[in-house]
Amino acid sequence: MKQTVETVKKINQLEDHYCHRCLIKKTLRSESKTKAHAYCISKCSIGLQIKQWGNNLQ
């Protein structure tokens, strides 16, 4: 359980620090939420880290 909490904290820290101010995400999101999501989970280095941490939760 402790590891799960730490993982969620790391994901939140990455998202707060990088994703909320990301101009690429903001631009793509104005076109389509799906495009922004696809970019984040397949091409963005931070998004890939978040995805990896998320996979550890499963």
C-alpha positions as CSV (number, residue, x, y, z in Angstrom):
1,M,0.0,0.0,0.0
2,K,2.8,2.4,0.9
3,Q,4.4,1.8,-2.5
4,T,1.1,2.6,-4.2
5,V,0.8,5.9,-2.4
6,E,4.4,6.8,-3.3
7,T,3.8,6.0,-6.9
8,V,0.7,8.2,-7.1
9,K,2.6,11.0,-5.5
10,K,5.4,10.7,-8.1
11,I,2.8,10.7,-10.9
12,N,1.1,13.8,-9.4
13,Q,4.4,15.6,-9.0
14,L,5.4,15.0,-12.6
15,E,2.0,16.1,-13.9
16,D,1.9,19.2,-11.7
17,H,5.5,20.2,-12.7
18,Y,5.4,19.5,-16.4
19,C,1.9,18.8,-17.8
20,H,-0.1,21.7,-16.6
21,R,2.2,24.2,-18.3
22,C,2.8,22.2,-21.5
23,L,2.2,24.3,-24.6
24,I,2.1,21.2,-26.9
25,K,-0.6,19.6,-24.8
26,K,-2.5,22.9,-24.6
27,T,-2.3,23.3,-28.4
28,L,-3.3,19.7,-29.2
29,R,-6.1,19.8,-26.7
30,S,-7.7,22.8,-28.4
31,E,-7.8,20.7,-31.6
32,S,-8.8,17.4,-30.0
33,K,-8.5,15.8,-26.5
34,T,-7.7,12.5,-28.2
35,K,-4.8,14.0,-30.1
36,A,-3.4,15.5,-26.9
37,H,-3.8,12.2,-25.0
38,A,-2.2,10.2,-27.9
39,Y,0.8,12.5,-28.0
40,C,1.3,12.4,-24.2
41,I,1.3,8.7,-23.9
42,S,3.3,7.9,-27.0
43,K,5.7,10.7,-27.7
44,C,6.2,12.9,-24.7
45,S,9.1,11.8,-22.4
46,I,7.2,12.9,-19.3
47,G,4.0,11.2,-20.5
48,L,5.9,8.0,-21.0
49,Q,7.3,8.2,-17.5
50,I,3.8,8.7,-16.1
51,K,2.5,5.8,-18.2
52,Q,5.3,3.6,-16.8
53,W,4.6,4.6,-13.2
54,G,0.9,4.0,-13.9
55,N,1.6,0.5,-15.2
56,N,3.4,-0.2,-11.9
57,L,0.1,0.4,-10.1
58,Q,-1.6,-2.5,-11.9
